[in-house]
């Protein structure tokens, strides 16, 4: 399997809700396959890829990173799985999917459409675009979109996020 050397320290989101619900319902654990935390499948019906992400905000510097799950099609799932053993396939991999967790700091984003792709051969696949239903997030994704007041609000949300994680 692929080893990543990007040195990132992302906050990792919990296992996608469909897998948690399946486990809680007493579903057969053998039908849930998780490969070293980077891909997961359930009942050969739902397929997930674990991706890295940063704040989806232009003109805002932050080292805050996230590990989020994206639900993808069966074909894309197996294409990604195969790419783990082939640098050329990995380098070229990209697809659309659906965010399977809320993006931290932006509640209500679970279920949003995202685009994922490999940006570096030695890094985990990244979420590079989100088409968000969150009412605030679209305000932040365009260049020159943040007013000083909005930047202050965002800094407060990040500070609250860090403190919340620290004292959990």
C-alpha positions, 0 to 999 in steps of 0.5 A, spaced: 500 500 500 501 507 498 505 510 504 504 518 504 510 523 506 506 529 506 507 530 514 500 533 515 497 532 521 489 533 520 483 532 524 480 526 522 473 525 521 469 519 524 467 513 520 461 515 515 454 515 518 452 509 513 457 505 516 456 506 523 448 505 522 450 499 519 454 496 525 449 499 530 444 495 527 447 488 528 450 488 520 455 483 519 462 486 520 465 482 514 461 486 509 464 492 512 471 493 509 476 498 511 483 498 508 488 502 513 483 508 513 483 510 506 478 506 503 471 503 506 466 499 503 459 497 506 455 491 503 458 492 496 453 498 496 456 504 498 464 506 497 468 511 501 475 514 500 478 518 505 481 524 503 485 530 506 482 537 506 484 544 508 479 550 509 476 551 502 477 558 503 481 563 498 485 568 501 486 565 508 492 562 511 491 556 516 495 550 517 488 547 519 487 540 515 482 535 515 481 528 514 474 527 511 470 521 508 467 522 501 462 517 498 464 515 491 461 510 485 463 503 485 467 504 479 471 510 482 472 506 488 475 500 485 479 505 480 482 508 486 484 502 490 487 499 484 491 506 483 494 504 490 499 500 487 501 504 480 504 511 481 501 512 474 494 511 475 495 514 482 498 520 479 492 521 474 486 519 479 480 524 480 473 523 481 466 527 483 463 524 490 459 526 496 462 529 502 460 523 508 462 528 514 460 535 516 466 539 514 469 542 521 467 549 522 461 548 516 456 544 519 451 541 514 456 540 509 455 532 509 452 530 503 455 536 499 458 534 492 466 535 492 471 534 487 477 529 489 484 528 486 491 527 487 495 533 487 502 530 489 504 522 488 506 522 495 500 525 498 493 523 500 488 524 495 485 531 496 478 535 496 480 540 491 473 543 490 466 543 494 459 545 492 456 547 498 449 547 501 452 551 507 450 558 507 456 561 509 461 557 506 460 559 499 461 566 501 468 564 503 470 560 496 471 566 492 477 571 491 476 577 495 470 575 498 472 576 505 471 582 509 475 584 515 469 582 519 468 576 516 476 574 517 475 575 524 469 571 525 473 565 521 479 566 526 474 565 532 471 559 529 478 556 528 480 558 535 473 555 538 475 549 533 482 548 536 480 549 543 474 544 543 479 539 540 484 540 545 479 540 551 475 534 548 
